Structure formats: C-alpha cells, structure tokens
Amino acid sequence: MRRPNPDFSENEKILQDPLEQKLHTKARAERPKEYPERFPVPDDKVSWETDYPEYQPPYYVDPKILDKTKAKQGRWDPEDINRVSHPYTSYEGQVRFDSNGRPLNPRGRTGIAGRGNRWLWGPNHAADPIITRFDPHTGVLEMLAIERTDSGEWAIPGGHVEPGEGVSETLKREFKEEAGIELDMEDAIEIYKGYVDDPRNTDNAWMETDVRHKHLPTELASAMEPTAGSDAASAQWLELTPDTIHRLFASHGEFVLKTLKHWLQRDDPNFDPDKRTQLEHLIESLRTSKTKI
Ligand code: BGC
C-alpha cells in the first residue's frame, strides 16, 4: 500500500492545480467588522519586492487583544515588537522583517499594518481536522463542519495550537471543544501545512495551519452526534457540494479540495468504484463551477 508522503514539497507538486493558486485574496478583500478598511492592494502590488510608494496601510491592533495581553502573559505577544522574545517559526520558511523589526506576511501586502486581532506577531498556528463520512442514508460525502460564531460561515472545526501542544492533541481537543466528539487523531493523514488566506491576517500577523484528514466508517460516524461546543454556533455533517465547499471560511474550501485529491491518489482499501467516481465528479465540478473557492 502506498503511504502518504510526509514531504510537503512533494505533496504540493502532486496537488498543483489552478484552483489552488489563489491564496491571499481574502486577506486583501475581507476583514472582521472591527478592522479599519484595508488600503487597496492590487494584484500586481501584492509582493513586497514590488515598489508601492503610495502604500499607507492603517495600523490596527484590536483593543481587546491589548486588554487581555497582560492576563495571557507569556502566551500572547506584547504590543512592543522589541519585547517579543520567541523565535518566529513559520511553515512558509524564513520570516522577513520590515525596517521597524515587524515580521512581514509571507504572501505580501494585505492593506493593514499591525497585529489586528491576532495574539502573536508573525505566524499564528492552528490545526484543522477534516473528518469525512459517507451519509448512511444517501451515500453522499459529508464533512463534520461547524458554524463559526465570528463570521457565521461554515468551517472545519479547527483551532489554535496551544504552547507546548502537539498537532494531534490540538486536533483532538478542538474537535471535542467545537463538535463535542472525542476522536483519536494520531492516525489522521497529513494534507497541508502552511499559510491560510484568513480575513483576519495583516501585514505583520497571519494564520498558518496543519490540516489532517480522517475518514470514518459509516457505522462509526453514524453513532456520532455532533453538538456545538463553546466556540461554535452549530455543528453538523455538511454535504460536500461545489456550493458548500466554495462558501467555507478562509482557505477551508481549498483544504477540502486538497483532501479530495490526496484521497484519490492514495490506495484506500475501503474505496469502492462508486465512491471513487463520486469524488472525481466533485473535483471536476469544483473545477468547472463559476464561483471561485
Ligand atoms: C480556526 C481554524 C483556521 C485558522 C486559520 C482558526 O481560528 O479555528 O479552523 O484554519 O483559524 O484561519
């Protein structure tokens, strides 16, 4: 049996697809309602390598972050960048800095400087469990999804990696906290590790995540009743269609697409020809549907 390849550069090669080449658009076009308006960043001015002398992004840090930073001492960064003592470890490689010593978003300009509502300067790490099943009655592919309390969008039930926590632990904890289900994630398949095109990102603070997939046998999955935990408005098995995938929060639609493609490439012994065809159709309709993920 072929094993999933832990070398992500290899995965990236396998998963190359024009549908996945559009990261860093939500981080320029969307924002939480409390953020100031983003300074316009046209496609050809995204890169830090490109001169953009008119670029004057507003500086923003959420007052709630400043209020709580003291209480979260050691876990949340101080506002004064010179007092940050931890290394900046990014899944995207070496972090670069501006002339004020602030870390620079690896995908380029976002139209807002400062930390926004992120706890840390630079990369903020999350982990995202993609849990799938085939519906016991209809046979269609579903993902366990939550409705986010902040944006109201459907999303993968992921969350932030706490200091000292391993990714499998975060996946398990978040899944329990958000969907109310206890699930071992040690054997989940690695799908993606890197930047997230998140509407909360700024020039100096951004989300990165580690996405893992676990498919549950129908009998096991049917016995699991999702219940919304503290961080979610609701939780349910969500049918995966081009429409539901397109509407997912941040880059989550792209992560689902990567998962589907990765799944087709590995030899899953439980995959009958019907299921394979279902997946192929879904990927194909994602590719041809008008709305972009
Ligand atoms: C969410 C994750 C998401 C990450 C990056 C976190 O708040 O819980 O699901 O991938 O942000 O956008």
Boltz pocket constraint, residues with backbone or C-beta under 6 A from the ligand:
constraints:
  - pocket:
      binder: B
      contacts: [[A, 126], [A, 127], [A, 128], [A, 155], [A, 156], [A, 157], [A, 158], [A, 159], [A, 160], [A, 196], [A, 198], [A, 207], [A, 208], [A, 209], [A, 250], [A, 251]]
      max_distance: 6.0
